[in-house]
């Protein structure tokens, strides 16, 4: 799958991630030298961050990867009950079949 296709199919989600350099919870440069030691260290809006701490992506990124793996390879939008939420067409990172195609084959 060409890189530009991957980027275009997730652009909306990526645009919501306003902070891609600093982690949400941690200390040091990029808040990634020391991990998250207490809940008081966490940022106020983790859904806007790419990284939770020095090791873990945020829940927003996990959801993106899950939807991207589940997504359909076809050019039609996913079925309304597929759980994709937005109804936006997603290309899959799984090849040659998406997880959805394997599940409902």
Rosetta constraint file for C-alpha pairs under 8 A:
AtomPair CA 1 CA 5 HARMONIC 6.89 0.50
AtomPair CA 1 CA 6 HARMONIC 7.27 0.50
AtomPair CA 2 CA 6 HARMONIC 6.76 0.50
AtomPair CA 3 CA 7 HARMONIC 6.29 0.50
AtomPair CA 4 CA 8 HARMONIC 6.05 0.50
AtomPair CA 5 CA 9 HARMONIC 6.15 0.50
AtomPair CA 5 CA 91 HARMONIC 7.89 0.50
AtomPair CA 6 CA 10 HARMONIC 6.64 0.50
AtomPair CA 6 CA 91 HARMONIC 7.13 0.50
AtomPair CA 6 CA 93 HARMONIC 7.98 0.50
AtomPair CA 7 CA 11 HARMONIC 5.80 0.50
AtomPair CA 9 CA 89 HARMONIC 7.23 0.50
AtomPair CA 9 CA 90 HARMONIC 5.66 0.50
AtomPair CA 9 CA 91 HARMONIC 6.31 0.50
AtomPair CA 10 CA 14 HARMONIC 6.26 0.50
AtomPair CA 10 CA 64 HARMONIC 7.78 0.50
AtomPair CA 10 CA 90 HARMONIC 7.37 0.50
AtomPair CA 11 CA 15 HARMONIC 6.03 0.50
AtomPair CA 12 CA 16 HARMONIC 6.72 0.50
AtomPair CA 13 CA 17 HARMONIC 6.92 0.50
AtomPair CA 13 CA 64 HARMONIC 7.24 0.50
AtomPair CA 16 CA 48 HARMONIC 6.11 0.50
AtomPair CA 17 CA 47 HARMONIC 7.05 0.50
AtomPair CA 17 CA 48 HARMONIC 4.38 0.50
AtomPair CA 17 CA 49 HARMONIC 5.33 0.50
AtomPair CA 17 CA 50 HARMONIC 6.10 0.50
AtomPair CA 18 CA 48 HARMONIC 5.21 0.50
AtomPair CA 18 CA 49 HARMONIC 6.28 0.50
AtomPair CA 19 CA 23 HARMONIC 7.94 0.50
AtomPair CA 19 CA 48 HARMONIC 6.07 0.50
AtomPair CA 19 CA 49 HARMONIC 4.76 0.50
AtomPair CA 19 CA 50 HARMONIC 6.39 0.50
AtomPair CA 20 CA 49 HARMONIC 5.95 0.50
AtomPair CA 20 CA 50 HARMONIC 5.02 0.50
AtomPair CA 20 CA 51 HARMONIC 7.12 0.50
AtomPair CA 21 CA 30 HARMONIC 6.28 0.50
AtomPair CA 21 CA 50 HARMONIC 7.66 0.50
AtomPair CA 21 CA 51 HARMONIC 8.00 0.50
AtomPair CA 22 CA 29 HARMONIC 7.97 0.50
AtomPair CA 22 CA 30 HARMONIC 4.23 0.50
AtomPair CA 22 CA 31 HARMONIC 5.70 0.50
AtomPair CA 22 CA 32 HARMONIC 7.33 0.50
AtomPair CA 22 CA 49 HARMONIC 7.60 0.50
AtomPair CA 22 CA 51 HARMONIC 7.09 0.50
AtomPair CA 23 CA 30 HARMONIC 6.19 0.50
AtomPair CA 23 CA 31 HARMONIC 5.30 0.50
AtomPair CA 23 CA 32 HARMONIC 6.28 0.50
AtomPair CA 23 CA 49 HARMONIC 6.71 0.50
AtomPair CA 23 CA 50 HARMONIC 7.07 0.50
AtomPair CA 23 CA 51 HARMONIC 4.63 0.50
AtomPair CA 23 CA 52 HARMONIC 5.25 0.50
AtomPair CA 23 CA 53 HARMONIC 5.10 0.50
AtomPair CA 23 CA 54 HARMONIC 6.58 0.50
AtomPair CA 24 CA 31 HARMONIC 7.27 0.50
AtomPair CA 24 CA 42 HARMONIC 5.75 0.50
AtomPair CA 24 CA 43 HARMONIC 5.09 0.50
AtomPair CA 24 CA 45 HARMONIC 7.94 0.50
AtomPair CA 24 CA 46 HARMONIC 5.91 0.50
AtomPair CA 24 CA 49 HARMONIC 6.19 0.50
AtomPair CA 24 CA 51 HARMONIC 6.19 0.50
AtomPair CA 24 CA 52 HARMONIC 4.77 0.50
AtomPair CA 24 CA 53 HARMONIC 6.09 0.50
AtomPair CA 25 CA 31 HARMONIC 6.49 0.50
AtomPair CA 25 CA 35 HARMONIC 6.92 0.50
AtomPair CA 25 CA 36 HARMONIC 5.04 0.50
AtomPair CA 25 CA 41 HARMONIC 5.60 0.50
AtomPair CA 25 CA 42 HARMONIC 4.37 0.50
AtomPair CA 25 CA 43 HARMONIC 6.16 0.50
AtomPair CA 25 CA 52 HARMONIC 5.78 0.50
AtomPair CA 25 CA 53 HARMONIC 5.11 0.50
AtomPair CA 26 CA 31 HARMONIC 4.44 0.50
AtomPair CA 26 CA 32 HARMONIC 5.65 0.50
AtomPair CA 26 CA 33 HARMONIC 7.07 0.50
AtomPair CA 26 CA 34 HARMONIC 5.52 0.50
AtomPair CA 26 CA 35 HARMONIC 4.65 0.50
AtomPair CA 26 CA 36 HARMONIC 4.51 0.50
AtomPair CA 26 CA 37 HARMONIC 7.25 0.50
AtomPair CA 26 CA 41 HARMONIC 6.62 0.50
AtomPair CA 26 CA 42 HARMONIC 7.41 0.50
AtomPair CA 26 CA 53 HARMONIC 5.78 0.50
AtomPair CA 26 CA 54 HARMONIC 7.11 0.50
AtomPair CA 27 CA 31 HARMONIC 4.25 0.50
AtomPair CA 27 CA 32 HARMONIC 5.97 0.50
AtomPair CA 27 CA 33 HARMONIC 5.77 0.50
AtomPair CA 27 CA 34 HARMONIC 5.02 0.50
AtomPair CA 27 CA 35 HARMONIC 6.69 0.50
AtomPair CA 27 CA 36 HARMONIC 7.54 0.50
AtomPair CA 28 CA 32 HARMONIC 5.99 0.50
AtomPair CA 28 CA 33 HARMONIC 4.95 0.50
AtomPair CA 28 CA 34 HARMONIC 6.52 0.50
AtomPair CA 29 CA 33 HARMONIC 6.37 0.50
AtomPair CA 31 CA 35 HARMONIC 7.76 0.50
AtomPair CA 31 CA 53 HARMONIC 7.27 0.50
AtomPair CA 31 CA 54 HARMONIC 7.24 0.50
AtomPair CA 32 CA 53 HARMONIC 6.26 0.50
AtomPair CA 32 CA 54 HARMONIC 4.38 0.50
AtomPair CA 33 CA 54 HARMONIC 6.88 0.50
AtomPair CA 34 CA 54 HARMONIC 7.29 0.50
AtomPair CA 35 CA 53 HARMONIC 5.70 0.50
AtomPair CA 35 CA 54 HARMONIC 5.81 0.50
AtomPair CA 35 CA 55 HARMONIC 7.98 0.50
AtomPair CA 36 CA 41 HARMONIC 6.61 0.50
AtomPair CA 36 CA 42 HARMONIC 7.31 0.50
AtomPair CA 36 CA 53 HARMONIC 6.14 0.50
AtomPair CA 37 CA 41 HARMONIC 7.08 0.50
AtomPair CA 38 CA 42 HARMONIC 7.50 0.50
AtomPair CA 42 CA 46 HARMONIC 7.86 0.50
AtomPair CA 45 CA 49 HARMONIC 7.44 0.50
AtomPair CA 46 CA 52 HARMONIC 6.94 0.50
AtomPair CA 46 CA 58 HARMONIC 6.75 0.50
AtomPair CA 47 CA 58 HARMONIC 6.97 0.50
AtomPair CA 47 CA 59 HARMONIC 7.04 0.50
AtomPair CA 47 CA 60 HARMONIC 5.62 0.50
AtomPair CA 48 CA 60 HARMONIC 7.88 0.50
AtomPair CA 49 CA 58 HARMONIC 6.66 0.50
AtomPair CA 49 CA 60 HARMONIC 7.97 0.50
AtomPair CA 50 CA 57 HARMONIC 5.86 0.50
AtomPair CA 50 CA 58 HARMONIC 5.83 0.50
AtomPair CA 50 CA 60 HARMONIC 7.55 0.50
AtomPair CA 50 CA 61 HARMONIC 6.37 0.50
AtomPair CA 51 CA 55 HARMONIC 7.65 0.50
AtomPair CA 51 CA 56 HARMONIC 5.97 0.50
AtomPair CA 51 CA 57 HARMONIC 4.25 0.50
AtomPair CA 51 CA 58 HARMONIC 5.21 0.50
AtomPair CA 52 CA 56 HARMONIC 5.49 0.50
AtomPair CA 52 CA 57 HARMONIC 5.29 0.50
AtomPair CA 52 CA 58 HARMONIC 4.76 0.50
AtomPair CA 53 CA 57 HARMONIC 7.27 0.50
AtomPair CA 57 CA 61 HARMONIC 5.93 0.50
AtomPair CA 57 CA 62 HARMONIC 6.76 0.50
AtomPair CA 58 CA 62 HARMONIC 6.42 0.50
AtomPair CA 59 CA 63 HARMONIC 6.10 0.50
AtomPair CA 60 CA 64 HARMONIC 6.26 0.50
AtomPair CA 61 CA 65 HARMONIC 6.24 0.50
AtomPair CA 62 CA 66 HARMONIC 6.10 0.50
AtomPair CA 63 CA 67 HARMONIC 6.03 0.50
AtomPair CA 64 CA 68 HARMONIC 5.94 0.50
AtomPair CA 65 CA 69 HARMONIC 6.00 0.50
AtomPair CA 66 CA 70 HARMONIC 6.12 0.50
AtomPair CA 67 CA 71 HARMONIC 5.72 0.50
AtomPair CA 67 CA 84 HARMONIC 6.45 0.50
AtomPair CA 67 CA 90 HARMONIC 7.57 0.50
AtomPair CA 68 CA 90 HARMONIC 6.27 0.50
AtomPair CA 68 CA 91 HARMONIC 6.49 0.50
AtomPair CA 68 CA 92 HARMONIC 5.04 0.50
AtomPair CA 68 CA 93 HARMONIC 6.03 0.50
AtomPair CA 69 CA 92 HARMONIC 5.17 0.50
AtomPair CA 69 CA 93 HARMONIC 5.36 0.50
AtomPair CA 69 CA 94 HARMONIC 5.70 0.50
AtomPair CA 69 CA 98 HARMONIC 6.34 0.50
AtomPair CA 69 CA 99 HARMONIC 6.24 0.50
AtomPair CA 70 CA 92 HARMONIC 6.49 0.50
AtomPair CA 70 CA 94 HARMONIC 7.95 0.50
AtomPair CA 70 CA 98 HARMONIC 5.71 0.50
AtomPair CA 70 CA 99 HARMONIC 4.72 0.50
AtomPair CA 70 CA 100 HARMONIC 5.10 0.50
AtomPair CA 71 CA 78 HARMONIC 7.34 0.50
AtomPair CA 71 CA 84 HARMONIC 7.90 0.50
AtomPair CA 71 CA 89 HARMONIC 7.73 0.50
AtomPair CA 71 CA 90 HARMONIC 5.19 0.50
AtomPair CA 71 CA 91 HARMONIC 5.64 0.50
AtomPair CA 71 CA 92 HARMONIC 4.80 0.50
AtomPair CA 71 CA 98 HARMONIC 6.06 0.50
AtomPair CA 71 CA 99 HARMONIC 7.20 0.50
AtomPair CA 71 CA 100 HARMONIC 6.42 0.50
AtomPair CA 72 CA 77 HARMONIC 7.78 0.50
AtomPair CA 72 CA 78 HARMONIC 6.52 0.50
AtomPair CA 72 CA 89 HARMONIC 7.61 0.50
AtomPair CA 72 CA 90 HARMONIC 6.23 0.50
AtomPair CA 72 CA 91 HARMONIC 5.69 0.50
AtomPair CA 72 CA 92 HARMONIC 5.80 0.50
AtomPair CA 72 CA 98 HARMONIC 5.82 0.50
AtomPair CA 72 CA 100 HARMONIC 6.65 0.50
AtomPair CA 72 CA 101 HARMONIC 7.12 0.50
AtomPair CA 73 CA 90 HARMONIC 7.52 0.50
AtomPair CA 73 CA 91 HARMONIC 5.12 0.50
AtomPair CA 73 CA 92 HARMONIC 5.65 0.50
AtomPair CA 73 CA 97 HARMONIC 7.14 0.50
AtomPair CA 73 CA 98 HARMONIC 6.51 0.50
AtomPair CA 74 CA 91 HARMONIC 7.55 0.50
AtomPair CA 75 CA 89 HARMONIC 7.46 0.50
AtomPair CA 76 CA 89 HARMONIC 6.76 0.50
AtomPair CA 77 CA 87 HARMONIC 6.46 0.50
AtomPair CA 77 CA 88 HARMONIC 6.24 0.50
AtomPair CA 77 CA 89 HARMONIC 4.51 0.50
AtomPair CA 77 CA 90 HARMONIC 7.48 0.50
AtomPair CA 78 CA 82 HARMONIC 6.31 0.50
AtomPair CA 78 CA 84 HARMONIC 7.29 0.50
AtomPair CA 78 CA 87 HARMONIC 6.44 0.50
AtomPair CA 78 CA 88 HARMONIC 7.48 0.50
AtomPair CA 78 CA 89 HARMONIC 6.28 0.50
AtomPair CA 78 CA 90 HARMONIC 7.78 0.50
AtomPair CA 79 CA 87 HARMONIC 7.83 0.50
AtomPair CA 80 CA 84 HARMONIC 7.99 0.50
AtomPair CA 80 CA 87 HARMONIC 6.81 0.50
AtomPair CA 84 CA 88 HARMONIC 7.72 0.50
AtomPair CA 92 CA 97 HARMONIC 7.95 0.50
AtomPair CA 92 CA 98 HARMONIC 5.64 0.50
AtomPair CA 93 CA 98 HARMONIC 7.38 0.50
AtomPair CA 94 CA 98 HARMONIC 5.06 0.50
AtomPair CA 94 CA 99 HARMONIC 6.97 0.50
AtomPair CA 97 CA 101 HARMONIC 5.96 0.50
AtomPair CA 97 CA 102 HARMONIC 6.65 0.50
AtomPair CA 98 CA 102 HARMONIC 6.43 0.50
AtomPair CA 99 CA 103 HARMONIC 6.10 0.50
AtomPair CA 100 CA 104 HARMONIC 6.12 0.50
AtomPair CA 100 CA 105 HARMONIC 7.74 0.50
AtomPair CA 101 CA 105 HARMONIC 4.93 0.50
